[in-house]
Amino acid sequence: MDRTLFEADALEVAPKLLGGVLRVNSVEGVVGIRLTEVEAYHGVGTPGPYDAGSHSRNRRTERNAAMFGEPGCAYVYLSYGIHYALNLVCSPPGIASAVLLRAGEVIEGVALARARRTSGISDHQLARGPGNLGQALGVTRAEHNGRDLGEDPFEWEPPASAPTHFARGPRVGVALEAGGPQFPWRFWIPGEPSVSSFRRGRNAPAWKFQPERDVLPWSFLQP
């Protein structure tokens, strides 16, 4: 795996992951997901504004230690004591940033993903939301935290072709200013049914999606 992309900070990396495919192997089989929605989080050592929504905003801890590790590795945490959320680590070692995988389209191992998820849901709901995505992939902190994306059980495949456009806006469910329009650090592919609905965090500033402002051509990301 070429980890050059992940050596940049998460805010730069995040939109470039859209359309990429992540596969996770297990004894049950393989599930592959095409990413449709991601969020960037910065921490200690990253440039830009202080990111109060990040686990690594102040210091290294046992929980967030993987965010300070090698770029191109996994950071897995337990969300609300229920679901495992999967992040891809960015930035050089010792600098903390990561991209949360919020949603995707299951393109391989649909039956296995469905067996891991709630019955009676549609295909586009299988990996809609970070907890559901982690569950569909069979990710756990004990087994996957700190593991290299270039080694089994992971397989990372960069986007074969970039989307024509991407959208950006505030992160979902993040409290206060870090969840408002000052941090348009969530990125998604417009029109994808697997993308999760926006939910404003506690006391976060109001935001309204405006396509003419918030949908950008892919060329916007080019140097």
C-alpha positions in Angstrom: 0.0 0.0 0.0 1.2 3.5 -0.9 0.9 5.4 2.4 2.0 8.7 0.9 -1.5 10.1 0.9 -1.9 9.5 4.7 1.2 11.4 5.5 -0.7 14.7 5.1 -3.1 16.0 7.8 -6.5 14.5 8.1 -8.3 17.6 6.7 -6.4 17.3 3.5 -6.7 13.5 3.3 -10.4 13.1 4.1 -12.1 14.2 0.9 -9.5 12.3 -1.2 -10.7 9.0 0.4 -14.2 9.3 -1.1 -14.8 6.5 -3.6 -12.0 4.4 -2.2 -12.7 0.8 -1.1 -11.8 -0.7 2.3 -12.0 -4.5 2.7 -11.7 -6.3 6.0 -11.1 -10.0 6.1 -12.2 -12.3 8.9 -12.8 -16.1 9.5 -16.4 -15.4 8.3 -15.3 -13.9 5.0 -14.6 -10.5 3.5 -16.7 -7.3 3.5 -15.7 -4.4 1.2 -17.1 -0.9 1.5 -16.8 2.0 -1.0 -16.5 5.1 1.1 -19.2 7.8 0.7 -18.8 9.9 3.8 -15.9 10.8 6.1 -15.0 13.3 8.8 -11.6 14.9 9.6 -10.3 15.3 13.2 -7.1 17.1 14.2 -5.1 16.9 17.4 -1.8 17.6 19.0 0.8 18.9 16.5 -1.6 19.6 13.6 -1.9 23.1 12.1 -5.0 25.2 12.1 -7.6 25.9 14.8 -7.9 24.0 18.0 -10.2 21.1 17.4 -12.2 20.6 20.6 -14.1 17.7 18.9 -11.0 15.5 18.6 -10.0 12.7 21.0 -6.4 13.9 20.7 -7.1 17.6 21.2 -4.9 18.0 24.3 -2.6 15.0 24.9 -1.9 11.4 24.2 -3.8 8.8 26.2 -4.2 5.0 26.2 -7.5 5.4 24.2 -6.2 7.7 21.5 -2.6 6.4 21.3 -3.1 5.0 17.8 -3.8 8.5 16.4 -0.2 9.4 17.2 1.1 6.3 15.3 2.2 5.5 11.7 0.1 7.1 8.9 -2.1 4.5 7.2 -3.0 2.6 10.3 -6.4 2.1 12.0 -7.7 3.9 15.1 -10.7 2.1 16.6 -12.7 3.4 19.6 -15.9 2.4 21.3 -18.6 5.0 20.7 -21.2 5.5 23.4 -20.2 2.2 24.9 -22.0 0.4 22.1 -20.4 0.6 18.6 -16.9 0.5 17.3 -15.9 3.4 15.0 -13.1 3.1 12.5 -10.7 5.9 11.7 -7.7 6.0 9.3 -4.6 7.6 10.9 -3.0 10.5 9.1 0.1 12.8 9.7 3.6 11.8 10.5 4.2 9.7 13.7 3.8 11.8 16.8 1.3 14.2 15.2 -2.3 13.3 15.8 -5.0 13.4 13.2 -7.4 10.8 11.7 -10.3 10.5 9.4 -13.5 8.9 10.8 -15.2 6.6 8.3 -18.8 7.7 8.6 -20.6 5.8 5.8 -20.2 3.7 2.7 -21.8 1.4 0.2 -21.2 -2.3 0.8 -20.0 -3.7 -2.5 -18.6 -7.0 -1.4 -19.8 -9.5 1.2 -23.3 -8.0 1.4 -24.8 -11.2 2.9 -22.1 -11.2 5.7 -22.6 -7.5 6.4 -26.4 -8.0 6.6 -25.9 -10.9 9.0 -23.9 -8.6 11.3 -26.5 -5.8 11.1 -30.2 -5.4 12.0 -32.6 -7.4 9.9 -35.1 -5.7 7.7 -32.9 -2.8 6.5 -32.1 -1.9 3.0 -28.6 -2.3 1.4 -27.8 1.4 1.6 -28.4 1.3 5.4 -25.9 -1.5 6.1 -22.9 0.9 6.6 -24.8 4.2 7.1 -23.2 5.9 10.1 -19.9 5.1 11.7 -21.2 2.5 14.2 -23.1 0.7 11.5 -20.0 0.8 9.2 -17.8 -0.7 11.9 -20.4 -3.4 12.6 -20.8 -4.3 8.9 -17.0 -4.7 8.6 -16.7 -6.7 11.8 -14.3 -4.2 13.3 -13.3 -4.3 17.0 -10.8 -2.4 19.0 -9.1 -5.5 20.4 -8.5 -6.9 16.9 -8.0 -3.9 14.6 -6.8 -0.9 16.6 -3.3 0.1 15.4 -3.2 -2.4 12.5 -1.7 -1.4 9.2 -4.1 -0.9 6.3 -1.6 -2.5 4.0 -1.6 -5.8 5.9 -4.2 -8.5 6.6 -7.0 -8.2 7.7 -7.2 -4.9 5.9 -7.0 -4.1 2.2 -7.1 -0.4 1.0 -7.9 0.4 -2.6 -7.6 4.1 -3.6 -10.5 5.5 -5.7 -10.4 4.1 -9.2 -12.0 7.3 -10.5 -12.8 10.3 -8.4 -16.4 11.6 -8.0 -17.1 14.6 -10.2 -18.1 16.6 -7.1 -18.0 16.3 -3.3 -19.9 18.1 -0.6 -18.6 19.5 2.7 -20.3 20.7 5.9 -20.1 20.5 9.7 -19.5 17.2 11.5 -22.4 15.2 12.8 -23.3 15.3 16.5 -20.2 17.3 17.6 -20.9 19.8 20.4 -20.4 23.5 20.4 -18.2 25.4 17.9 -16.4 22.2 16.8 -19.7 21.0 15.4 -20.6 24.2 13.6 -19.9 25.8 10.2 -16.5 27.0 11.4 -15.4 23.3 11.0 -16.8 22.1 7.7 -14.8 19.0 8.1 -17.3 16.4 7.0 -17.1 15.3 3.3 -19.5 13.2 1.3 -20.5 12.2 -2.2 -23.7 14.1 -3.1 -26.7 11.9 -4.0 -25.4 8.8 -2.4 -28.2 7.1 -0.3 -25.7 5.6 2.1 -24.7 9.1 3.4 -26.0 9.7 6.9 -28.4 12.5 7.8 -27.0 15.6 9.5 -27.6 15.9 13.2 -26.5 19.1 15.0 -24.5 18.5 18.1 -25.3 19.9 21.5 -25.2 23.8 21.4 -23.5 23.7 18.1 -24.1 26.8 15.8 -26.8 26.4 13.3 -26.0 25.5 9.7 -28.1 25.0 6.6 -26.9 23.1 3.5 -26.6 25.3 0.4 -25.5 23.4 -2.7 -24.2 26.5 -4.5 -21.8 27.0 -1.6 -21.2 23.5 -0.2 -20.9 21.3 -3.3 -17.5 21.6 -4.9 -15.9 20.1 -8.1 -13.3 17.5 -7.6 -10.7 19.8 -9.2 -11.0 22.0 -6.1 -8.7 19.4 -4.4 -6.0 19.6 -7.0 -2.8 21.6 -6.2 
